Amino acid sequence: MAGRLGVPQSFVSKYETGERRLDVEEVQAICRVLGLSLVEFAVELEERQGLGGRRFGLARHRRRDFG
């Protein structure tokens, strides 16, 4: 991951351990490396956190856009 992002491994390790928070541009870069859109990532994150898209109105968009 670090190599594909062009950052040191220690930088990525801090994401993984929660020592460092990501800004939106960093999340977008990680999504690109993983082959995800930022929207796909956000929907999955909300589902895993038990929000199911309700909090920000994504459930409506998810059904329409993501099947």
C-alpha positions in Angstrom: 0.0 0.0 0.0 2.7 2.5 1.0 4.6 2.0 -2.3 1.5 2.4 -4.4 0.6 5.6 -2.4 4.2 6.9 -2.6 4.5 7.3 1.2 6.7 5.6 3.8 5.4 2.4 5.4 5.4 4.1 8.8 2.9 6.6 7.4 0.5 3.8 6.5 1.2 2.0 9.8 -0.1 5.1 11.6 -3.4 4.9 9.7 -3.7 1.2 10.6 -3.1 1.7 14.3 -5.3 4.8 14.6 -2.3 7.0 15.5 -3.1 9.2 12.5 -6.4 10.3 11.0 -6.9 10.5 7.3 -8.1 13.6 5.5 -10.5 13.3 2.5 -7.7 13.5 -0.1 -5.8 10.7 1.6 -9.0 8.5 1.7 -9.5 9.2 -2.0 -6.0 8.1 -2.8 -6.4 4.9 -0.8 -9.7 4.3 -2.6 -8.0 4.7 -6.0 -5.3 2.2 -5.0 -8.0 -0.3 -3.9 -10.1 0.2 -7.0 -13.1 1.8 -5.1 -14.9 5.0 -5.5 -15.2 7.3 -2.5 -18.9 6.7 -2.5 -18.5 2.9 -2.4 -16.1 3.3 0.5 -18.5 5.6 2.4 -21.5 3.3 1.9 -19.5 0.3 3.1 -18.2 2.2 6.1 -21.7 3.3 7.1 -22.9 -0.3 6.8 -20.1 -1.6 8.9 -20.8 1.0 11.5 -24.5 0.1 11.6 -25.7 3.4 10.1 -26.8 1.8 6.8 -26.7 5.1 5.0 -29.6 6.5 7.0 -27.7 9.3 8.8 -26.7 11.1 5.6 -29.4 9.9 3.3 -27.2 7.5 1.4 -29.6 4.6 1.7 -31.8 6.2 -1.0 -28.8 6.7 -3.3 -27.4 3.3 -2.6 -30.5 1.5 -3.7 -30.7 3.6 -6.9 -27.0 3.7 -7.8 -25.6 0.5 -6.3 -28.5 -2.0 -6.8 
